[in-house]
Amino acid sequence: MVEEKVKSLIASQLNIPVEKVEDSSRLVEDLGADSLDIVEMLMTLEEEFGISIPDEETANMKTVAEIVKVIESKQ
C-alpha cells in the first residue's frame, strides 16, 4: 500500500520511528525535516514509485497525507 511505504521511507529518511509518522504529520513542523531532507525524500519517493513530481506540486506537499495523495495520482 502506498501510504505504508511512504511512511516507512519518511521515517527512514528522518531517522525516526515509523510510529511517529501519521497522515496529518507535517514534514517540517511535526517531524523535524529540513529542506535538504525534503529534497532527498522526494527524490527517493520518485525513484521508489517510478514517478516524477513537478516542482509546483512539491510546494503543496506539506503533510504525509498530501504526499500520498500526489503519489497515488501519478500511478
PDB file of N, H, CA, C and O in Angstrom:
ATOM      1  N   MET A   1       0.840  -1.186   0.000  1.00  0.00           N
ATOM      2  CA  MET A   1       0.000   0.000   0.000  1.00  0.00           C
ATOM      3  C   MET A   1       0.881   1.244   0.000  1.00  0.00           C
ATOM      4  O   MET A   1       1.893   1.293   0.698  1.00  0.00           O
ATOM      5  N   VAL A   2       0.501   2.231  -0.769  1.00  0.00           N
ATOM      6  H   VAL A   2      -0.322   2.191  -1.336  1.00  0.00           H
ATOM      7  CA  VAL A   2       1.297   3.447  -0.932  1.00  0.00           C
ATOM      8  C   VAL A   2       1.552   4.131   0.409  1.00  0.00           C
ATOM      9  O   VAL A   2       2.681   4.516   0.710  1.00  0.00           O
ATOM     10  N   GLU A   3       0.514   4.276   1.201  1.00  0.00           N
ATOM     11  H   GLU A   3      -0.404   3.963   0.956  1.00  0.00           H
ATOM     12  CA  GLU A   3       0.636   5.002   2.466  1.00  0.00           C
ATOM     13  C   GLU A   3       1.693   4.395   3.389  1.00  0.00           C
ATOM     14  O   GLU A   3       2.502   5.118   3.970  1.00  0.00           O
ATOM     15  N   GLU A   4       1.686   3.073   3.523  1.00  0.00           N
ATOM     16  H   GLU A   4       1.029   2.485   3.051  1.00  0.00           H
ATOM     17  CA  GLU A   4       2.646   2.404   4.399  1.00  0.00           C
ATOM     18  C   GLU A   4       4.068   2.571   3.896  1.00  0.00           C
ATOM     19  O   GLU A   4       4.991   2.786   4.681  1.00  0.00           O
ATOM     20  N   LYS A   5       4.244   2.471   2.586  1.00  0.00           N
ATOM     21  H   LYS A   5       3.494   2.297   1.948  1.00  0.00           H
ATOM     22  CA  LYS A   5       5.574   2.612   2.001  1.00  0.00           C
ATOM     23  C   LYS A   5       6.086   4.043   2.170  1.00  0.00           C
ATOM     24  O   LYS A   5       7.258   4.250   2.486  1.00  0.00           O
ATOM     25  N   VAL A   6       5.217   5.024   1.964  1.00  0.00           N
ATOM     26  H   VAL A   6       4.265   4.856   1.707  1.00  0.00           H
ATOM     27  CA  VAL A   6       5.595   6.432   2.133  1.00  0.00           C
ATOM     28  C   VAL A   6       6.013   6.680   3.584  1.00  0.00           C
ATOM     29  O   VAL A   6       7.049   7.296   3.834  1.00  0.00           O
ATOM     30  N   LYS A   7       5.225   6.212   4.520  1.00  0.00           N
ATOM     31  H   LYS A   7       4.384   5.712   4.317  1.00  0.00           H
ATOM     32  CA  LYS A   7       5.542   6.414   5.940  1.00  0.00           C
ATOM     33  C   LYS A   7       6.878   5.776   6.296  1.00  0.00           C
ATOM     34  O   LYS A   7       7.676   6.363   7.026  1.00  0.00           O
ATOM     35  N   SER A   8       7.116   4.592   5.787  1.00  0.00           N
ATOM     36  H   SER A   8       6.467   4.115   5.193  1.00  0.00           H
ATOM     37  CA  SER A   8       8.367   3.893   6.050  1.00  0.00           C
ATOM     38  C   SER A   8       9.561   4.655   5.479  1.00  0.00           C
ATOM     39  O   SER A   8      10.593   4.792   6.137  1.00  0.00           O
ATOM     40  N   LEU A   9       9.412   5.147   4.254  1.00  0.00           N
ATOM     41  H   LEU A   9       8.574   5.035   3.720  1.00  0.00           H
ATOM     42  CA  LEU A   9      10.506   5.897   3.629  1.00  0.00           C
ATOM     43  C   LEU A   9      10.777   7.210   4.358  1.00  0.00           C
ATOM     44  O   LEU A   9      11.932   7.600   4.527  1.00  0.00           O
ATOM     45  N   ILE A  10       9.724   7.884   4.785  1.00  0.00           N
ATOM     46  H   ILE A  10       8.786   7.567   4.647  1.00  0.00           H
ATOM     47  CA  ILE A  10       9.893   9.140   5.527  1.00  0.00           C
ATOM     48  C   ILE A  10      10.594   8.870   6.852  1.00  0.00           C
ATOM     49  O   ILE A  10      11.532   9.581   7.215  1.00  0.00           O
ATOM     50  N   ALA A  11      10.150   7.853   7.572  1.00  0.00           N
ATOM     51  H   ALA A  11       9.389   7.276   7.278  1.00  0.00           H
ATOM     52  CA  ALA A  11      10.769   7.507   8.854  1.00  0.00           C
ATOM     53  C   ALA A  11      12.247   7.170   8.674  1.00  0.00           C
ATOM     54  O   ALA A  11      13.089   7.586   9.469  1.00  0.00           O
ATOM     55  N   SER A  12      12.546   6.425   7.640  1.00  0.00           N
ATOM     56  H   SER A  12      11.862   6.087   6.994  1.00  0.00           H
ATOM     57  CA  SER A  12      13.933   6.052   7.366  1.00  0.00           C
ATOM     58  C   SER A  12      14.773   7.289   7.040  1.00  0.00           C
ATOM     59  O   SER A  12      15.881   7.445   7.553  1.00  0.00           O
ATOM     60  N   GLN A  13      14.247   8.154   6.197  1.00  0.00           N
ATOM     61  H   GLN A  13      13.347   8.027   5.780  1.00  0.00           H
ATOM     62  CA  GLN A  13      14.957   9.367   5.787  1.00  0.00           C
ATOM     63  C   GLN A  13      15.245  10.280   6.985  1.00  0.00           C
ATOM     64  O   GLN A  13      16.320  10.871   7.082  1.00  0.00           O
ATOM     65  N   LEU A  14      14.281  10.385   7.881  1.00  0.00           N
ATOM     66  H   LEU A  14      13.407   9.906   7.802  1.00  0.00           H
ATOM     67  CA  LEU A  14      14.414  11.298   9.018  1.00  0.00           C
ATOM     68  C   LEU A  14      14.961  10.610  10.266  1.00  0.00           C
ATOM     69  O   LEU A  14      15.146  11.240  11.307  1.00  0.00           O
ATOM     70  N   ASN A  15      15.217   9.307  10.146  1.00  0.00           N
ATOM     71  H   ASN A  15      15.067   8.794   9.301  1.00  0.00           H
ATOM     72  CA  ASN A  15      15.766   8.532  11.249  1.00  0.00           C
ATOM     73  C   ASN A  15      14.886   8.624  12.504  1.00  0.00           C
ATOM     74  O   ASN A  15      15.367   8.885  13.607  1.00  0.00           O
ATOM     75  N   ILE A  16      13.587   8.402  12.297  1.00  0.00           N
ATOM     76  H   ILE A  16      13.197   8.189  11.401  1.00  0.00           H
ATOM     77  CA  ILE A  16      12.627   8.417  13.395  1.00  0.00           C
ATOM     78  C   ILE A  16      11.793   7.133  13.338  1.00  0.00           C
ATOM     79  O   ILE A  16      11.732   6.486  12.293  1.00  0.00           O
ATOM     80  N   PRO A  17      11.156   6.759  14.445  1.00  0.00           N
ATOM     81  CA  PRO A  17      10.293   5.565  14.415  1.00  0.00           C
ATOM     82  C   PRO A  17       9.098   5.784  13.492  1.00  0.00           C
ATOM     83  O   PRO A  17       8.513   6.867  13.475  1.00  0.00           O
ATOM     84  N   VAL A  18       8.741   4.771  12.737  1.00  0.00           N
ATOM     85  H   VAL A  18       9.216   3.891  12.750  1.00  0.00           H
ATOM     86  CA  VAL A  18       7.629   4.883  11.785  1.00  0.00           C
ATOM     87  C   VAL A  18       6.320   5.209  12.508  1.00  0.00           C
ATOM     88  O   VAL A  18       5.414   5.794  11.915  1.00  0.00           O
ATOM     89  N   GLU A  19       6.219   4.836  13.778  1.00  0.00           N
ATOM     90  H   GLU A  19       6.955   4.360  14.260  1.00  0.00           H
ATOM     91  CA  GLU A  19       5.009   5.120  14.550  1.00  0.00           C
ATOM     92  C   GLU A  19       4.763   6.618  14.714  1.00  0.00           C
ATOM     93  O   GLU A  19       3.627   7.037  14.933  1.00  0.00           O
ATOM     94  N   LYS A  20       5.816   7.426  14.610  1.00  0.00           N
ATOM     95  H   LYS A  20       6.739   7.085  14.432  1.00  0.00           H
ATOM     96  CA  LYS A  20       5.666   8.883  14.744  1.00  0.00           C
ATOM     97  C   LYS A  20       5.136   9.526  13.466  1.00  0.00           C
ATOM     98  O   LYS A  20       4.715  10.683  13.481  1.00  0.00           O
ATOM     99  N   VAL A  21       5.153   8.790  12.373  1.00  0.00           N
ATOM    100  H   VAL A  21       5.495   7.850  12.361  1.00  0.00           H
ATOM    101  CA  VAL A  21       4.729   9.330  11.082  1.00  0.00           C
ATOM    102  C   VAL A  21       3.244   9.027  10.882  1.00  0.00           C
ATOM    103  O   VAL A  21       2.860   7.887  10.622  1.00  0.00           O
ATOM    104  N   GLU A  22       2.419  10.063  11.007  1.00  0.00           N
ATOM    105  H   GLU A  22       2.731  10.989  11.218  1.00  0.00           H
ATOM    106  CA  GLU A  22       0.976   9.919  10.849  1.00  0.00           C
ATOM    107  C   GLU A  22       0.511  10.664   9.608  1.00  0.00           C
ATOM    108  O   GLU A  22       1.247  11.485   9.061  1.00  0.00           O
ATOM    109  N   ASP A  23      -0.701  10.384   9.163  1.00  0.00           N
ATOM    110  H   ASP A  23      -1.300   9.717   9.607  1.00  0.00           H
ATOM    111  CA  ASP A  23      -1.243  11.045   7.973  1.00  0.00           C
ATOM    112  C   ASP A  23      -1.187  12.566   8.088  1.00  0.00           C
ATOM    113  O   ASP A  23      -0.867  13.262   7.125  1.00  0.00           O
ATOM    114  N   SER A  24      -1.500  13.061   9.265  1.00  0.00           N
ATOM    115  H   SER A  24      -1.761  12.495  10.047  1.00  0.00           H
ATOM    116  CA  SER A  24      -1.569  14.506   9.458  1.00  0.00           C
ATOM    117  C   SER A  24      -0.227  15.132   9.821  1.00  0.00           C
ATOM    118  O   SER A  24      -0.136  16.348   9.989  1.00  0.00           O
ATOM    119  N   SER A  25       0.817  14.310   9.942  1.00  0.00           N
ATOM    120  H   SER A  25       0.743  13.322   9.805  1.00  0.00           H
ATOM    121  CA  SER A  25       2.134  14.834  10.305  1.00  0.00           C
ATOM    122  C   SER A  25       2.641  15.795   9.243  1.00  0.00           C
ATOM    123  O   SER A  25       2.637  15.492   8.050  1.00  0.00           O
ATOM    124  N   ARG A  26       3.079  16.963   9.705  1.00  0.00           N
ATOM    125  H   ARG A  26       3.082  17.209  10.675  1.00  0.00           H
ATOM    126  CA  ARG A  26       3.697  17.935   8.804  1.00  0.00           C
ATOM    127  C   ARG A  26       5.198  17.666   8.800  1.00  0.00           C
ATOM    128  O   ARG A  26       5.808  17.487   9.854  1.00  0.00           O
ATOM    129  N   LEU A  27       5.779  17.640   7.621  1.00  0.00           N
ATOM    130  H   LEU A  27       5.284  17.785   6.764  1.00  0.00           H
ATOM    131  CA  LEU A  27       7.183  17.245   7.485  1.00  0.00           C
ATOM    132  C   LEU A  27       8.119  18.112   8.315  1.00  0.00           C
ATOM    133  O   LEU A  27       8.973  17.594   9.034  1.00  0.00           O
ATOM    134  N   VAL A  28       7.966  19.414   8.219  1.00  0.00           N
ATOM    135  H   VAL A  28       7.273  19.835   7.634  1.00  0.00           H
ATOM    136  CA  VAL A  28       8.880  20.327   8.899  1.00  0.00           C
ATOM    137  C   VAL A  28       8.480  20.506  10.368  1.00  0.00           C
ATOM    138  O   VAL A  28       9.281  20.263  11.271  1.00  0.00           O
ATOM    139  N   GLU A  29       7.261  20.923  10.588  1.00  0.00           N
ATOM    140  H   GLU A  29       6.611  21.120   9.855  1.00  0.00           H
ATOM    141  CA  GLU A  29       6.824  21.282  11.938  1.00  0.00           C
ATOM    142  C   GLU A  29       6.730  20.093  12.892  1.00  0.00           C
ATOM    143  O   GLU A  29       7.142  20.198  14.048  1.00  0.00           O
ATOM    144  N   ASP A  30       6.196  18.972  12.428  1.00  0.00           N
ATOM    145  H   ASP A  30       5.861  18.887  11.489  1.00  0.00           H
ATOM    146  CA  ASP A  30       5.975  17.825  13.307  1.00  0.00           C
ATOM    147  C   ASP A  30       7.107  16.807  13.290  1.00  0.00           C
ATOM    148  O   ASP A  30       7.410  16.196  14.315  1.00  0.00           O
ATOM    149  N   LEU A  31       7.729  16.624  12.141  1.00  0.00           N
ATOM    150  H   LEU A  31       7.483  17.120  11.309  1.00  0.00           H
ATOM    151  CA  LEU A  31       8.734  15.565  12.004  1.00  0.00           C
ATOM    152  C   LEU A  31      10.163  16.089  11.976  1.00  0.00           C
ATOM    153  O   LEU A  31      11.108  15.301  11.988  1.00  0.00           O
ATOM    154  N   GLY A  32      10.333  17.406  11.941  1.00  0.00           N
ATOM    155  H   GLY A  32       9.565  18.046  11.932  1.00  0.00           H
ATOM    156  CA  GLY A  32      11.662  17.987  12.030  1.00  0.00           C
ATOM    157  C   GLY A  32      12.496  17.938  10.764  1.00  0.00           C
ATOM    158  O   GLY A  32      13.721  18.041  10.828  1.00  0.00           O
ATOM    159  N   ALA A  33      11.855  17.782   9.614  1.00  0.00           N
ATOM    160  H   ALA A  33      10.860  17.698   9.562  1.00  0.00           H
ATOM    161  CA  ALA A  33      12.600  17.746   8.344  1.00  0.00           C
ATOM    162  C   ALA A  33      13.104  19.138   7.983  1.00  0.00           C
ATOM    163  O   ALA A  33      12.434  20.139   8.234  1.00  0.00           O
ATOM    164  N   ASP A  34      14.298  19.187   7.389  1.00  0.00           N
ATOM    165  H   ASP A  34      14.843  18.374   7.184  1.00  0.00           H
ATOM    166  CA  ASP A  34      14.781  20.452   6.843  1.00  0.00           C
ATOM    167  C   ASP A  34      14.695  20.382   5.319  1.00  0.00           C
ATOM    168  O   ASP A  34      14.274  19.367   4.764  1.00  0.00           O
ATOM    169  N   SER A  35      15.088  21.445   4.653  1.00  0.00           N
ATOM    170  H   SER A  35      15.430  22.270   5.103  1.00  0.00           H
ATOM    171  CA  SER A  35      14.915  21.496   3.201  1.00  0.00           C
ATOM    172  C   SER A  35      15.697  20.401   2.482  1.00  0.00           C
ATOM    173  O   SER A  35      15.220  19.860   1.485  1.00  0.00           O
ATOM    174  N   LEU A  36      16.875  20.070   2.967  1.00  0.00           N
ATOM    175  H   LEU A  36      17.262  20.510   3.777  1.00  0.00           H
ATOM    176  CA  LEU A  36      17.666  19.004   2.342  1.00  0.00           C
ATOM    177  C   LEU A  36      16.980  17.650   2.537  1.00  0.00           C
ATOM    178  O   LEU A  36      16.934  16.834   1.616  1.00  0.00           O
ATOM    179  N   ASP A  37      16.450  17.416   3.737  1.00  0.00           N
ATOM    180  H   ASP A  37      16.488  18.079   4.485  1.00  0.00           H
ATOM    181  CA  ASP A  37      15.698  16.176   3.983  1.00  0.00           C
ATOM    182  C   ASP A  37      14.556  16.037   2.988  1.00  0.00           C
ATOM    183  O   ASP A  37      14.338  14.961   2.431  1.00  0.00           O
ATOM    184  N   ILE A  38      13.832  17.121   2.766  1.00  0.00           N
ATOM    185  H   ILE A  38      14.009  17.995   3.218  1.00  0.00           H
ATOM    186  CA  ILE A  38      12.663  17.079   1.887  1.00  0.00           C
ATOM    187  C   ILE A  38      13.076  16.781   0.454  1.00  0.00           C
ATOM    188  O   ILE A  38      12.434  15.974  -0.218  1.00  0.00           O
ATOM    189  N   VAL A  39      14.134  17.417  -0.020  1.00  0.00           N
ATOM    190  H   VAL A  39      14.656  18.073   0.527  1.00  0.00           H
ATOM    191  CA  VAL A  39      14.610  17.169  -1.385  1.00  0.00           C
ATOM    192  C   VAL A  39      15.025  15.707  -1.541  1.00  0.00           C
ATOM    193  O   VAL A  39      14.654  15.053  -2.515  1.00  0.00           O
ATOM    194  N   GLU A  40      15.789  15.203  -0.588  1.00  0.00           N
ATOM    195  H   GLU A  40      16.091  15.735   0.204  1.00  0.00           H
ATOM    196  CA  GLU A  40      16.243  13.809  -0.658  1.00  0.00           C
ATOM    197  C   GLU A  40      15.060  12.846  -0.571  1.00  0.00           C
ATOM    198  O   GLU A  40      15.022  11.831  -1.266  1.00  0.00           O
ATOM    199  N   MET A  41      14.099  13.176   0.286  1.00  0.00           N
ATOM    200  H   MET A  41      14.129  14.001   0.851  1.00  0.00           H
ATOM    201  CA  MET A  41      12.914  12.341   0.440  1.00  0.00           C
ATOM    202  C   MET A  41      12.120  12.278  -0.859  1.00  0.00           C
ATOM    203  O   MET A  41      11.688  11.203  -1.275  1.00  0.00           O
ATOM    204  N   LEU A  42      11.928  13.416  -1.492  1.00  0.00           N
ATOM    205  H   LEU A  42      12.279  14.289  -1.154  1.00  0.00           H
ATOM    206  CA  LEU A  42      11.173  13.453  -2.744  1.00  0.00           C
ATOM    207  C   LEU A  42      11.891  12.671  -3.838  1.00  0.00           C
ATOM    208  O   LEU A  42      11.247  11.980  -4.627  1.00  0.00           O
ATOM    209  N   MET A  43      13.194  12.772  -3.892  1.00  0.00           N
ATOM    210  H   MET A  43      13.717  13.334  -3.251  1.00  0.00           H
ATOM    211  CA  MET A  43      13.957  12.010  -4.884  1.00  0.00           C
ATOM    212  C   MET A  43      13.801  10.511  -4.635  1.00  0.00           C
ATOM    213  O   MET A  43      13.642   9.736  -5.579  1.00  0.00           O
ATOM    214  N   THR A  44      13.846  10.108  -3.383  1.00  0.00           N
ATOM    215  H   THR A  44      13.976  10.737  -2.617  1.00  0.00           H
ATOM    216  CA  THR A  44      13.672   8.701  -3.029  1.00  0.00           C
ATOM    217  C   THR A  44      12.276   8.220  -3.398  1.00  0.00           C
ATOM    218  O   THR A  44      12.116   7.139  -3.964  1.00  0.00           O
ATOM    219  N   LEU A  45      11.267   9.023  -3.076  1.00  0.00           N
ATOM    220  H   LEU A  45      11.397   9.901  -2.616  1.00  0.00           H
ATOM    221  CA  LEU A  45       9.887   8.658  -3.396  1.00  0.00           C
ATOM    222  C   LEU A  45       9.684   8.536  -4.903  1.00  0.00           C
ATOM    223  O   LEU A  45       9.021   7.609  -5.367  1.00  0.00           O
ATOM    224  N   GLU A  46      10.253   9.470  -5.669  1.00  0.00           N
ATOM    225  H   GLU A  46      10.791  10.224  -5.292  1.00  0.00           H
ATOM    226  CA  GLU A  46      10.137   9.398  -7.133  1.00  0.00           C
ATOM    227  C   GLU A  46      10.767   8.114  -7.656  1.00  0.00           C
ATOM    228  O   GLU A  46      10.206   7.439  -8.519  1.00  0.00           O
ATOM    229  N   GLU A  47      11.928   7.790  -7.128  1.00  0.00           N
ATOM    230  H   GLU A  47      12.384   8.339  -6.427  1.00  0.00           H
ATOM    231  CA  GLU A  47      12.633   6.584  -7.568  1.00  0.00           C
ATOM    232  C   GLU A  47      11.866   5.318  -7.157  1.00  0.00           C
ATOM    233  O   GLU A  47      11.690   4.410  -7.969  1.00  0.00           O
ATOM    234  N   GLU A  48      11.420   5.259  -5.926  1.00  0.00           N
ATOM    235  H   GLU A  48      11.563   5.997  -5.266  1.00  0.00           H
ATOM    236  CA  GLU A  48      10.706   4.081  -5.409  1.00  0.00           C
ATOM    237  C   GLU A  48       9.417   3.794  -6.173  1.00  0.00           C
ATOM    238  O   GLU A  48       9.091   2.642  -6.456  1.00  0.00           O
ATOM    239  N   PHE A  49       8.688   4.866  -6.503  1.00  0.00           N
ATOM    240  H   PHE A  49       8.953   5.803  -6.273  1.00  0.00           H
ATOM    241  CA  PHE A  49       7.392   4.688  -7.149  1.00  0.00           C
ATOM    242  C   PHE A  49       7.446   4.859  -8.665  1.00  0.00           C
ATOM    243  O   PHE A  49       6.430   4.703  -9.342  1.00  0.00           O
ATOM    244  N   GLY A  50       8.626   5.179  -9.202  1.00  0.00           N
ATOM    245  H   GLY A  50       9.452   5.305  -8.652  1.00  0.00           H
ATOM    246  CA  GLY A  50       8.776   5.323 -10.647  1.00  0.00           C
ATOM    247  C   GLY A  50       7.950   6.459 -11.216  1.00  0.00           C
ATOM    248  O   GLY A  50       7.355   6.338 -12.287  1.00  0.00           O
ATOM    249  N   ILE A  51       7.920   7.573 -10.480  1.00  0.00           N
ATOM    250  H   ILE A  51       8.403   7.671  -9.610  1.00  0.00           H
ATOM    251  CA  ILE A  51       7.131   8.732 -10.909  1.00  0.00           C
ATOM    252  C   ILE A  51       8.002   9.972 -10.930  1.00  0.00           C
ATOM    253  O   ILE A  51       9.145   9.953 -10.472  1.00  0.00           O
ATOM    254  N   SER A  52       7.454  11.045 -11.464  1.00  0.00           N
ATOM    255  H   SER A  52       6.526  11.061 -11.836  1.00  0.00           H
ATOM    256  CA  SER A  52       8.107  12.345 -11.440  1.00  0.00           C
ATOM    257  C   SER A  52       7.122  13.343 -10.838  1.00  0.00           C
ATOM    258  O   SER A  52       5.970  13.438 -11.263  1.00  0.00           O
ATOM    259  N   ILE A  53       7.594  14.078  -9.850  1.00  0.00           N
ATOM    260  H   ILE A  53       8.529  14.001  -9.504  1.00  0.00           H
ATOM    261  CA  ILE A  53       6.736  15.058  -9.184  1.00  0.00           C
ATOM    262  C   ILE A  53       7.242  16.448  -9.558  1.00  0.00           C
ATOM    263  O   ILE A  53       8.340  16.833  -9.156  1.00  0.00           O
ATOM    264  N   PRO A  54       6.453  17.207 -10.323  1.00  0.00           N
ATOM    265  CA  PRO A  54       6.870  18.554 -10.714  1.00  0.00           C
ATOM    266  C   PRO A  54       7.053  19.470  -9.503  1.00  0.00           C
ATOM    267  O   PRO A  54       6.377  19.314  -8.486  1.00  0.00           O
ATOM    268  N   ASP A  55       7.971  20.421  -9.625  1.00  0.00           N
ATOM    269  H   ASP A  55       8.521  20.548 -10.451  1.00  0.00           H
ATOM    270  CA  ASP A  55       8.263  21.338  -8.527  1.00  0.00           C
ATOM    271  C   ASP A  55       7.028  22.072  -8.022  1.00  0.00           C
ATOM    272  O   ASP A  55       6.888  22.297  -6.820  1.00  0.00           O
ATOM    273  N   GLU A  56       6.131  22.446  -8.931  1.00  0.00           N
ATOM    274  H   GLU A  56       6.245  22.263  -9.907  1.00  0.00           H
ATOM    275  CA  GLU A  56       4.943  23.183  -8.495  1.00  0.00           C
ATOM    276  C   GLU A  56       4.042  22.342  -7.596  1.00  0.00           C
ATOM    277  O   GLU A  56       3.285  22.891  -6.795  1.00  0.00           O
ATOM    278  N   GLU A  57       4.113  21.021  -7.718  1.00  0.00           N
ATOM    279  H   GLU A  57       4.727  20.575  -8.368  1.00  0.00           H
ATOM    280  CA  GLU A  57       3.321  20.145  -6.847  1.00  0.00           C
ATOM    281  C   GLU A  57       4.004  19.922  -5.503  1.00  0.00           C
ATOM    282  O   GLU A  57       3.329  19.749  -4.489  1.00  0.00           O
ATOM    283  N   THR A  58       5.323  19.925  -5.485  1.00  0.00           N
ATOM    284  H   THR A  58       5.871  20.065  -6.310  1.00  0.00           H
ATOM    285  CA  THR A  58       6.032  19.670  -4.231  1.00  0.00           C
ATOM    286  C   THR A  58       5.773  20.778  -3.213  1.00  0.00           C
ATOM    287  O   THR A  58       5.807  20.525  -2.009  1.00  0.00           O
ATOM    288  N   ALA A  59       5.520  21.978  -3.669  1.00  0.00           N
ATOM    289  H   ALA A  59       5.493  22.184  -4.647  1.00  0.00           H
ATOM    290  CA  ALA A  59       5.253  23.087  -2.751  1.00  0.00           C
ATOM    291  C   ALA A  59       3.994  22.861  -1.933  1.00  0.00           C
ATOM    292  O   ALA A  59       3.859  23.405  -0.837  1.00  0.00           O
ATOM    293  N   ASN A  60       3.067  22.061  -2.457  1.00  0.00           N
ATOM    294  H   ASN A  60       3.176  21.619  -3.347  1.00  0.00           H
ATOM    295  CA  ASN A  60       1.806  21.793  -1.761  1.00  0.00           C
ATOM    296  C   ASN A  60       1.850  20.522  -0.919  1.00  0.00           C
ATOM    297  O   ASN A  60       0.851  20.151  -0.303  1.00  0.00           O
ATOM    298  N   MET A  61       2.981  19.866  -0.889  1.00  0.00           N
ATOM    299  H   MET A  61       3.793  20.168  -1.389  1.00  0.00           H
ATOM    300  CA  MET A  61       3.098  18.599  -0.175  1.00  0.00           C
ATOM    301  C   MET A  61       3.720  18.835   1.198  1.00  0.00           C
ATOM    302  O   MET A  61       4.921  18.643   1.387  1.00  0.00           O
ATOM    303  N   LYS A  62       2.900  19.247   2.143  1.00  0.00           N
ATOM    304  H   LYS A  62       1.924  19.402   1.990  1.00  0.00           H
ATOM    305  CA  LYS A  62       3.401  19.582   3.470  1.00  0.00           C
ATOM    306  C   LYS A  62       3.119  18.503   4.517  1.00  0.00           C
ATOM    307  O   LYS A  62       3.781  18.455   5.553  1.00  0.00           O
ATOM    308  N   THR A  63       2.141  17.643   4.250  1.00  0.00           N
ATOM    309  H   THR A  63       1.603  17.682   3.408  1.00  0.00           H
ATOM    310  CA  THR A  63       1.818  16.568   5.192  1.00  0.00           C
ATOM    311  C   THR A  63       2.000  15.209   4.520  1.00  0.00           C
ATOM    312  O   THR A  63       2.099  15.105   3.298  1.00  0.00           O
ATOM    313  N   VAL A  64       2.040  14.199   5.337  1.00  0.00           N
ATOM    314  H   VAL A  64       1.959  14.283   6.330  1.00  0.00           H
ATOM    315  CA  VAL A  64       2.169  12.824   4.823  1.00  0.00           C
ATOM    316  C   VAL A  64       0.986  12.499   3.909  1.00  0.00           C
ATOM    317  O   VAL A  64       1.170  11.914   2.842  1.00  0.00           O
ATOM    318  N   ALA A  65      -0.224  12.876   4.321  1.00  0.00           N
ATOM    319  H   ALA A  65      -0.373  13.352   5.187  1.00  0.00           H
ATOM    320  CA  ALA A  65      -1.416  12.593   3.515  1.00  0.00           C
ATOM    321  C   ALA A  65      -1.337  13.267   2.146  1.00  0.00           C
ATOM    322  O   ALA A  65      -1.750  12.684   1.144  1.00  0.00           O
ATOM    323  N   GLU A  66      -0.810  14.487   2.100  1.00  0.00           N
ATOM    324  H   GLU A  66      -0.475  14.960   2.914  1.00  0.00           H
ATOM    325  CA  GLU A  66      -0.679  15.190   0.809  1.00  0.00           C
ATOM    326  C   GLU A  66       0.329  14.489  -0.096  1.00  0.00           C
ATOM    327  O   GLU A  66       0.129  14.416  -1.309  1.00  0.00           O
ATOM    328  N   ILE A  67       1.397  13.979   0.479  1.00  0.00           N
ATOM    329  H   ILE A  67       1.559  14.038   1.464  1.00  0.00           H
ATOM    330  CA  ILE A  67       2.391  13.237  -0.306  1.00  0.00           C
ATOM    331  C   ILE A  67       1.761  11.977  -0.885  1.00  0.00           C
ATOM    332  O   ILE A  67       1.931  11.682  -2.067  1.00  0.00           O
ATOM    333  N   VAL A  68       1.035  11.237  -0.057  1.00  0.00           N
ATOM    334  H   VAL A  68       0.897  11.477   0.904  1.00  0.00           H
ATOM    335  CA  VAL A  68       0.381  10.004  -0.502  1.00  0.00           C
ATOM    336  C   VAL A  68      -0.600  10.316  -1.632  1.00  0.00           C
ATOM    337  O   VAL A  68      -0.651   9.590  -2.624  1.00  0.00           O
ATOM    338  N   LYS A  69      -1.367  11.377  -1.490  1.00  0.00           N
ATOM    339  H   LYS A  69      -1.326  11.967  -0.684  1.00  0.00           H
ATOM    340  CA  LYS A  69      -2.362  11.754  -2.499  1.00  0.00           C
ATOM    341  C   LYS A  69      -1.692  12.043  -3.847  1.00  0.00           C
ATOM    342  O   LYS A  69      -2.179  11.599  -4.887  1.00  0.00           O
ATOM    343  N   VAL A  70      -0.585  12.778  -3.834  1.00  0.00           N
ATOM    344  H   VAL A  70      -0.190  13.138  -2.989  1.00  0.00           H
ATOM    345  CA  VAL A  70       0.124  13.096  -5.075  1.00  0.00           C
ATOM    346  C   VAL A  70       0.687  11.828  -5.707  1.00  0.00           C
ATOM    347  O   VAL A  70       0.567  11.634  -6.917  1.00  0.00           O
ATOM    348  N   ILE A  71       1.293  10.972  -4.908  1.00  0.00           N
ATOM    349  H   ILE A  71       1.390  11.130  -3.925  1.00  0.00           H
ATOM    350  CA  ILE A  71       1.869   9.732  -5.447  1.00  0.00           C
ATOM    351  C   ILE A  71       0.783   8.868  -6.060  1.00  0.00           C
ATOM    352  O   ILE A  71       0.959   8.346  -7.161  1.00  0.00           O
ATOM    353  N   GLU A  72      -0.333   8.708  -5.369  1.00  0.00           N
ATOM    354  H   GLU A  72      -0.476   9.132  -4.475  1.00  0.00           H
ATOM    355  CA  GLU A  72      -1.426   7.887  -5.895  1.00  0.00           C
ATOM    356  C   GLU A  72      -1.972   8.464  -7.200  1.00  0.00           C
ATOM    357  O   GLU A  72      -2.396   7.713  -8.078  1.00  0.00           O
ATOM    358  N   SER A  73      -1.965   9.780  -7.334  1.00  0.00           N
ATOM    359  H   SER A  73      -1.621  10.390  -6.620  1.00  0.00           H
ATOM    360  CA  SER A  73      -2.476  10.392  -8.567  1.00  0.00           C
ATOM    361  C   SER A  73      -1.525  10.193  -9.742  1.00  0.00           C
ATOM    362  O   SER A  73      -1.927  10.333 -10.897  1.00  0.00           O
ATOM    363  N   LYS A  74      -0.271   9.869  -9.453  1.00  0.00           N
ATOM    364  H   LYS A  74       0.055   9.755  -8.515  1.00  0.00           H
ATOM    365  CA  LYS A  74       0.737   9.690 -10.507  1.00  0.00           C
ATOM    366  C   LYS A  74       0.845   8.245 -10.973  1.00  0.00           C
ATOM    367  O   LYS A  74       1.475   7.972 -11.995  1.00  0.00           O
ATOM    368  N   GLN A  75       0.246   7.325 -10.246  1.00  0.00           N
ATOM    369  H   GLN A  75      -0.266   7.546  -9.416  1.00  0.00           H
ATOM    370  CA  GLN A  75       0.393   5.906 -10.595  1.00  0.00           C
ATOM    371  C   GLN A  75      -0.672   5.448 -11.545  1.00  0.00           C
ATOM    372  O   GLN A  75      -0.690   4.281 -11.936  1.00  0.00           O
TER     373      GLN A  75
END
